[in-house]
Amino acid sequence: MPVQLTTALRVVGTSLFALAVLGGILAAYVTGYQFIHTEKHYLSFGLYGAILGLHLLIQSLFAFLEHRRMRRAGQALKLPSRRRGSVALCIAAYQEDPDYLRKCLRSAQRISFPDLKVVMVVDGNRQEDAYMLDIFHEVLGGTEQAGFFVWRSNFHEAGEGETEASLREGMDRVRDVVRASTFSCIMQKWGGKREVMYTAFKALGDSVDYIQVCDSDTVLDPACTIEMLRVLEEDPQVGGVGGDVQPPAKGMAVEDDQVQAAQVRATEAWSVHQRHVSREQ
């Protein structure tokens, strides 16, 4: 039987049943016929109650049958397996407060997403920047999954004493560390936040499907990555997803530096699909 005809018959049948029940209830209420009752009518059972009880019984029966039908249909339906896109979280760090950086890295460690890659790029490679690498080792290091590299240069400016050959070798080393490590930290010559993000994007290349970014003073919700990825993969027209940026406590007056250290419920900035990332050549 065609699906449209079946649907139409179900609609008509349900409507007629509802009208019959409604008419029966009204008739029973008007007549007030009772099957049994006590002497002073403290307790009674009549036609009105019988129709209501029958209605409840029929509703329960049809609800059970519909639930069983849907359960069987769900068990019979074999959905094709679908690979979840891979994600890299890129953290931009510059002379960060140690406590904020620790909180950021710990929150990244708690993100509920399988095989999430975390890339922290430090904008600065001087001795006074080394504490950020130490914090990286403290929170995310100590395993074979972690890697780091201190680079004298960046992708657009050679460091002191760099030759063309050593610069190329450094670029390759950055790429190898980032792609081979679950958690990686790159310290490079100062160049600003844009240069930091460029290094992360360039090193990752097409090794992941999505890139998520945040600053090193951001505290991430454990569900942020999977929630944003769900939005991206449900609608192919969506190229980027933003998070809900929140200060440490709502309703409190905060200074500018506290706003910069705001915690977020989802993620601070945005995630973007690799096909929408425009890379500098």
Backbone torsions as a table, in degrees:
resi	resn	phi	psi	omega
1	MET	NA	134.2	-179.7
2	PRO	-57.9	148.1	-177.7
3	VAL	-63.6	-40.8	-179.0
4	GLN	-63.5	-39.9	179.0
5	LEU	-67.0	-42.1	178.2
6	THR	-60.5	-42.2	178.8
7	THR	-64.1	-42.7	179.7
8	ALA	-63.1	-42.4	179.5
9	LEU	-64.3	-38.0	179.0
10	ARG	-66.3	-39.7	178.7
11	VAL	-64.1	-46.1	-179.7
12	VAL	-63.8	-46.2	-179.6
13	GLY	-61.6	-42.2	178.9
14	THR	-64.3	-40.2	180.0
15	SER	-65.2	-45.3	179.3
16	LEU	-63.6	-39.7	178.6
17	PHE	-63.3	-42.4	179.2
18	ALA	-62.7	-42.0	178.6
19	LEU	-64.8	-39.6	179.7
20	ALA	-65.2	-42.3	178.7
21	VAL	-64.0	-45.6	-180.0
22	LEU	-61.1	-43.1	178.7
23	GLY	-64.0	-41.6	178.9
24	GLY	-63.4	-41.4	179.3
25	ILE	-63.7	-43.6	179.6
26	LEU	-64.5	-43.0	-179.7
27	ALA	-65.0	-42.3	-179.8
28	ALA	-65.4	-37.4	-179.5
29	TYR	-68.4	-37.9	-178.4
30	VAL	-70.7	-46.5	-177.3
31	THR	-72.4	-33.4	179.9
32	GLY	66.4	24.3	-177.5
33	TYR	-67.2	134.6	-178.9
34	GLN	-122.1	136.8	177.2
35	PHE	-79.7	-50.5	179.8
36	ILE	-139.2	152.4	177.2
37	HIS	-162.5	159.5	176.1
38	THR	-78.6	173.4	-174.2
39	GLU	-59.5	-43.0	-179.3
40	LYS	-104.7	19.8	175.3
41	HIS	61.4	29.3	173.8
42	TYR	-66.2	-39.4	176.9
43	LEU	-126.5	140.1	178.6
44	SER	-156.2	156.6	176.0
45	PHE	-137.3	116.4	-175.3
46	GLY	-125.5	-167.0	-178.4
47	LEU	-63.2	-37.3	-179.5
48	TYR	-61.0	-47.9	178.9
49	GLY	-66.5	-35.2	179.7
50	ALA	-64.7	-41.9	179.6
51	ILE	-67.1	-41.8	178.1
52	LEU	-62.1	-42.7	179.0
53	GLY	-64.3	-41.8	177.6
54	LEU	-63.2	-40.5	178.8
55	HIS	-61.3	-45.0	179.0
56	LEU	-63.0	-40.9	179.5
57	LEU	-63.9	-43.4	-180.0
58	ILE	-66.7	-40.5	177.3
59	GLN	-60.5	-43.7	179.6
60	SER	-63.8	-40.1	179.7
61	LEU	-63.1	-48.5	-179.0
62	PHE	-67.3	-35.0	176.7
63	ALA	-63.8	-40.7	177.5
64	PHE	-63.5	-44.7	-179.9
65	LEU	-64.3	-40.0	179.7
66	GLU	-67.6	-41.0	178.6
67	HIS	-62.6	-41.7	179.2
68	ARG	-66.9	-38.0	178.8
69	ARG	-64.1	-44.8	-179.1
70	MET	-66.7	-37.1	179.9
71	ARG	-66.3	-41.9	178.5
72	ARG	-66.5	-38.4	179.0
73	ALA	-65.4	-38.9	178.9
74	GLY	-66.6	-37.1	178.5
75	GLN	-70.5	-32.7	-178.8
76	ALA	-78.4	-25.0	-176.9
77	LEU	-75.4	123.5	179.0
78	LYS	-109.2	103.2	-179.7
79	LEU	-80.6	141.7	177.6
80	PRO	-66.4	140.3	178.4
81	SER	-66.5	138.4	-174.8
82	ARG	-128.6	121.3	-178.5
83	ARG	-73.1	131.1	175.9
84	ARG	-76.3	139.3	-178.3
85	GLY	-63.6	147.5	177.6
86	SER	-83.8	149.4	-173.9
87	VAL	-133.5	140.6	171.0
88	ALA	-120.6	130.7	175.9
89	LEU	-96.8	119.4	-179.3
90	CYS	-105.6	123.4	-177.1
91	ILE	-111.4	122.0	177.7
92	ALA	-93.8	124.5	-176.2
93	ALA	-124.9	134.2	176.3
94	TYR	-148.3	110.9	177.3
95	GLN	43.3	49.8	-174.7
96	GLU	-78.4	149.1	171.9
97	ASP	-61.0	129.8	-176.1
98	PRO	-55.3	-41.4	-179.1
99	ASP	-65.5	-42.7	178.4
100	TYR	-63.0	-41.3	-178.9
101	LEU	-64.6	-42.2	177.6
102	ARG	-60.8	-45.3	179.6
103	LYS	-62.2	-39.3	179.1
104	CYS	-62.8	-50.0	-177.7
105	LEU	-66.4	-37.2	177.5
106	ARG	-66.6	-37.9	177.5
107	SER	-66.9	-36.7	176.4
108	ALA	-63.9	-36.6	178.9
109	GLN	-66.6	-27.5	-177.5
110	ARG	-90.4	-1.6	-178.3
111	ILE	-62.2	130.1	-177.3
112	SER	-87.1	76.4	177.0
113	PHE	-147.5	124.6	-176.1
114	PRO	-66.5	136.4	174.5
115	ASP	60.0	31.8	176.2
116	LEU	-68.1	131.0	177.2
117	LYS	-96.1	133.0	-179.9
118	VAL	-116.6	123.8	-179.6
119	VAL	-122.6	114.6	175.1
120	MET	-106.8	124.4	178.2
121	VAL	-113.6	121.8	-178.7
122	VAL	-93.8	125.4	-179.8
123	ASP	-84.0	80.0	-177.6
124	GLY	145.7	138.7	-178.4
125	ASN	-128.9	20.9	-179.4
126	ARG	-83.7	172.8	-177.7
127	GLN	-61.3	-36.8	-179.5
128	GLU	-71.4	-9.7	176.4
129	ASP	-95.1	-7.0	-172.8
130	ALA	-65.5	-24.1	-178.3
131	TYR	-61.7	-28.1	179.8
132	MET	-70.2	-35.9	174.2
133	LEU	-66.8	-37.7	177.6
134	ASP	-62.3	-40.8	179.0
135	ILE	-67.2	-37.5	175.9
136	PHE	-58.8	-47.0	178.2
137	HIS	-62.3	-38.2	-178.9
138	GLU	-63.6	-41.4	-173.7
139	VAL	-93.8	-47.4	-172.8
140	LEU	-111.5	-12.4	-176.9
141	GLY	-83.9	-167.9	177.1
142	GLY	85.1	4.3	177.9
143	THR	-131.9	168.1	178.1
144	GLU	-69.0	-15.8	-179.2
145	GLN	-78.7	-12.0	-175.8
146	ALA	-102.0	141.5	177.0
147	GLY	-144.7	157.6	179.9
148	PHE	-150.2	161.7	177.1
149	PHE	-155.0	130.8	175.9
150	VAL	-100.4	113.7	-172.4
151	TRP	-105.9	132.4	179.2
152	ARG	-74.4	-15.1	-173.8
153	SER	-125.5	-170.9	164.4
154	ASN	-137.7	-177.0	-173.0
155	PHE	-68.7	-14.9	-176.7
156	HIS	-120.6	-3.9	-178.7
157	GLU	-148.5	123.9	-179.8
158	ALA	-76.7	142.9	177.7
159	GLY	-82.2	175.3	-178.6
160	GLU	-64.4	130.5	177.9
161	GLY	82.7	1.1	-179.6
162	GLU	-77.1	138.7	170.4
163	THR	-104.3	170.8	179.6
164	GLU	-61.6	-38.4	-179.7
165	ALA	-68.5	-44.4	-178.9
166	SER	-69.3	-32.0	176.8
167	LEU	-64.5	-43.5	178.5
168	ARG	-65.7	-38.7	178.0
169	GLU	-64.0	-38.8	177.6
170	GLY	-64.7	-41.1	177.3
171	MET	-59.8	-44.5	179.5
172	ASP	-65.2	-38.5	179.9
173	ARG	-65.1	-42.6	177.6
174	VAL	-59.0	-46.4	-179.3
175	ARG	-62.7	-42.6	-178.3
176	ASP	-66.0	-43.0	-179.4
177	VAL	-63.4	-45.8	-177.3
178	VAL	-65.0	-42.8	-175.5
179	ARG	-77.8	-27.8	-176.7
180	ALA	-89.0	-13.3	-173.1
181	SER	-110.7	141.8	171.2
182	THR	-71.0	-41.3	175.9
183	PHE	-120.6	123.9	-178.6
184	SER	-135.8	149.3	177.2
185	CYS	-132.4	125.3	177.7
186	ILE	-116.5	122.5	171.5
187	MET	-102.2	127.6	-175.5
188	GLN	-137.2	170.1	178.6
189	LYS	-58.7	139.4	-178.3
190	TRP	-57.3	136.7	178.7
191	GLY	-155.5	2.3	-179.3
192	GLY	94.5	168.5	-175.0
193	LYS	-63.5	-36.2	-179.9
194	ARG	-61.0	-40.5	179.6
195	GLU	-67.4	-36.5	177.3
196	VAL	-62.2	-47.4	-179.6
197	MET	-66.5	-36.0	178.6
198	TYR	-62.1	-42.2	179.1
199	THR	-60.3	-45.7	-179.8
200	ALA	-63.3	-46.5	-178.7
201	PHE	-65.0	-43.7	-177.4
202	LYS	-65.2	-42.4	-179.3
203	ALA	-67.1	-38.8	-179.9
204	LEU	-71.3	-40.1	-179.0
205	GLY	56.6	-130.7	179.9
206	ASP	-101.8	23.4	-178.4
207	SER	-76.1	-15.0	176.4
208	VAL	-130.6	161.8	-179.5
209	ASP	-87.8	-32.3	-175.9
210	TYR	-134.8	150.6	175.5
211	ILE	-123.3	130.7	176.3
212	GLN	-116.0	134.8	-176.6
213	VAL	-125.8	152.7	173.6
214	CYS	-160.2	165.8	174.8
215	ASP	-87.0	168.8	-175.2
216	SER	-80.2	1.7	174.8
217	ASP	-109.4	21.7	-177.2
218	THR	-101.7	135.4	172.9
219	VAL	-106.1	121.5	-172.1
220	LEU	-99.0	140.6	174.8
221	ASP	-73.3	141.1	-178.3
222	PRO	-57.0	-26.8	-176.9
223	ALA	-96.2	4.3	-171.2
224	CYS	-61.2	-45.5	-174.7
225	THR	-66.3	-47.5	-176.7
226	ILE	-68.7	-31.7	178.8
227	GLU	-69.8	-43.0	179.4
228	MET	-70.5	-36.6	177.8
229	LEU	-65.5	-35.2	177.7
230	ARG	-60.3	-42.7	178.8
231	VAL	-64.1	-43.8	-178.2
232	LEU	-63.9	-41.0	-174.6
233	GLU	-83.6	-18.0	177.6
234	GLU	-78.3	-25.8	-176.7
235	ASP	-131.8	108.7	-178.8
236	PRO	-66.7	-13.2	178.0
237	GLN	-80.1	-12.2	-178.9
238	VAL	-90.4	123.7	-179.6
239	GLY	-105.2	-17.2	-179.8
240	GLY	-153.3	149.0	-178.7
241	VAL	-130.4	132.7	178.3
242	GLY	-100.3	156.7	179.3
243	GLY	-100.9	-180.0	-179.2
244	ASP	-100.1	101.9	-177.3
245	VAL	-84.0	125.2	-177.8
246	GLN	-131.9	142.2	173.2
247	PRO	-70.1	170.4	-176.7
248	PRO	-53.8	-35.2	178.7
249	ALA	-147.7	126.6	-179.9
250	LYS	-65.7	143.9	176.4
251	GLY	84.6	0.7	-179.6
252	MET	-103.1	143.1	175.9
253	ALA	-75.6	130.2	-177.3
254	VAL	-127.6	150.5	176.3
255	GLU	-82.5	169.2	-178.0
256	ASP	-59.4	-40.8	-178.5
257	ASP	-68.9	-27.9	176.7
258	GLN	-72.7	-35.0	176.7
259	VAL	-63.5	-39.3	178.0
260	GLN	-63.2	-26.3	-180.0
261	ALA	-98.2	23.2	-175.2
262	ALA	-61.7	141.2	171.1
263	GLN	-86.0	156.6	179.7
264	VAL	-129.1	153.0	178.8
265	ARG	-84.3	-31.7	178.4
266	ALA	-109.6	-77.2	172.7
267	THR	-160.3	157.5	-168.1
268	GLU	-72.5	-39.7	-170.5
269	ALA	-116.8	-104.6	-173.7
270	TRP	-152.4	158.3	171.7
271	SER	-111.9	146.6	-177.6
272	VAL	-142.2	139.3	179.4
273	HIS	-70.5	145.5	-175.5
274	GLN	-59.3	-31.3	-176.5
275	ARG	-71.5	-13.7	179.4
276	HIS	-100.3	-2.6	-179.3
277	VAL	-84.3	121.0	177.7
278	SER	-92.5	118.7	-177.4
279	ARG	-98.5	140.8	173.5
280	GLU	-73.7	141.8	180.0
281	GLN	-93.1	NA	NA
